[in-house]
Amino acid sequence: MPGPVEIVAPIVAPREKGRIGDWVFDQPNWVSDHDLARTNGTSAVIESQVSTFYASIGVPVDRASRIAAAQLAGGASGALAGAAAGAPAATVGALIGGTIGGTSALGLFSPVLTPLGGVSAGVVGTATGAGVGAAVLGVPQRRSAQPQVAS
């Protein structure tokens, strides 16, 4: 069971750098200083809370901080990879699903009963294909990196 521990201090990102866990990157020119500061602050607080939780269940603080940093960076890179791969995969799946659903025995405009009422088979096929395409082809790959601590 978690026990009381001191809160692990958030790690401050270097100037003009973004920091999400152990992923440190240069500030893109399209990200304002305000947005970068807000992103860094939110990331640091989440990392601190995760580290504090791990410390509360007995993980040494230095190890808890490394685990939290890796989890945060992995989650961010997974979200980016999922968005990059998921959108094209969903598009391909939607095209395939729409074609199969539209040319099936139900026909393009034949209604399919859904919780929302009758919807055309082409729409149902397209939506299903998009979901399946994103799920199957848009699975992000995990990135391994050494933690970088801001000074």
C-alpha positions in Angstrom: 0.0 0.0 0.0 1.2 3.5 -0.7 2.6 5.4 2.3 3.3 9.0 3.0 6.5 10.4 1.4 7.9 13.8 0.5 6.8 15.1 -2.9 9.5 14.6 -5.6 10.4 18.0 -6.9 9.5 18.8 -10.5 12.5 19.1 -12.9 12.8 22.4 -14.7 13.5 22.3 -18.4 16.5 24.1 -19.8 15.9 27.6 -21.5 14.4 27.4 -24.9 14.0 23.6 -24.7 10.9 21.5 -24.4 11.1 18.6 -21.9 8.6 15.8 -21.7 10.0 13.2 -19.3 13.5 12.2 -20.6 12.8 13.6 -24.1 14.4 17.1 -24.4 14.1 19.0 -27.6 14.7 22.5 -29.1 11.8 24.9 -29.1 10.2 24.8 -32.5 9.7 28.2 -34.1 5.9 27.6 -34.2 5.6 27.2 -30.4 5.3 30.4 -28.4 7.3 30.9 -25.2 4.0 30.8 -23.3 2.9 27.5 -24.8 6.4 26.0 -24.2 6.4 27.1 -20.6 2.9 25.7 -20.1 3.9 22.4 -21.7 7.1 22.1 -19.7 5.2 23.0 -16.5 2.5 20.4 -17.0 5.0 17.7 -18.0 7.1 18.4 -14.9 4.1 18.3 -12.6 2.9 15.0 -14.1 6.4 13.5 -13.8 6.7 14.7 -10.2 3.3 13.1 -9.3 4.2 9.8 -11.0 7.6 9.8 -9.3 6.0 10.5 -5.9 3.6 7.6 -6.4 6.4 5.2 -7.1 8.3 6.5 -4.1 5.2 6.0 -2.0 5.1 2.2 -2.8 8.8 1.7 -2.0 10.7 2.5 -5.2 13.9 4.5 -4.5 13.4 8.1 -5.5 16.2 8.2 -8.1 14.8 5.0 -9.8 11.2 6.4 -9.5 12.2 9.6 -11.2 13.9 7.7 -14.1 10.9 5.4 -14.5 8.5 8.4 -14.5 10.6 10.3 -17.1 10.7 7.3 -19.4 7.0 6.7 -19.1 6.2 10.3 -19.9 8.5 10.4 -22.9 7.3 7.0 -24.1 3.7 8.2 -23.9 4.4 11.4 -25.8 6.3 9.6 -28.5 3.6 6.9 -28.7 1.0 9.6 -29.1 3.0 11.3 -31.9 3.7 8.0 -33.7 0.1 7.0 -33.3 -1.1 10.3 -34.8 1.5 10.1 -37.6 0.7 6.4 -38.5 -2.9 6.3 -37.3 -4.3 9.0 -39.6 -3.0 7.5 -42.8 -3.9 4.0 -41.6 -7.4 5.1 -40.7 -7.7 6.7 -44.2 -6.7 3.5 -45.9 -9.0 1.5 -43.6 -11.9 3.8 -44.3 -11.4 3.5 -48.1 -11.2 -0.3 -47.8 -14.1 -0.5 -45.4 -16.3 1.9 -47.4 -15.6 -0.1 -50.5 -16.4 -3.4 -48.9 -19.4 -2.1 -47.0 -20.7 -0.2 -50.0 -20.4 -3.1 -52.5 -21.5 -5.8 -50.1 -24.9 -7.6 -50.4 -26.4 -4.7 -48.4 -25.6 -2.2 -51.1 -24.3 1.3 -50.7 -27.5 2.9 -49.4 -29.1 0.0 -47.6 -29.7 0.9 -44.0 -27.8 -0.8 -41.2 -29.5 -0.5 -37.8 -27.2 1.2 -35.2 -27.9 2.8 -31.8 -28.3 6.0 -33.8 -31.0 4.5 -36.1 -30.6 3.4 -39.7 -27.3 4.3 -41.3 -26.1 3.4 -44.8 -23.9 0.4 -45.2 -21.2 2.6 -46.9 -21.0 4.9 -43.8 -20.9 1.9 -41.4 -18.2 0.2 -43.6 -16.1 3.4 -43.8 -16.3 4.0 -40.0 -15.5 0.4 -39.2 -12.6 0.4 -41.7 -11.2 3.6 -40.3 -11.2 2.1 -36.8 -9.7 -1.2 -37.8 -7.1 0.5 -40.0 -6.0 2.8 -37.2 -5.9 0.0 -34.7 -4.0 -2.5 -36.9 -1.7 -0.3 -38.9 -1.3 2.6 -36.6 0.3 0.8 -33.6 3.2 3.0 -32.4 6.6 1.5 -31.9 8.4 2.0 -28.6 11.5 4.2 -28.5 14.3 3.6 -26.0 16.4 6.4 -24.7 18.7 7.3 -21.7 17.2 9.8 -19.3 18.4 13.4 -19.6 18.2 15.5 -16.4 18.0 19.2 -16.9 20.5 21.2 -14.9 
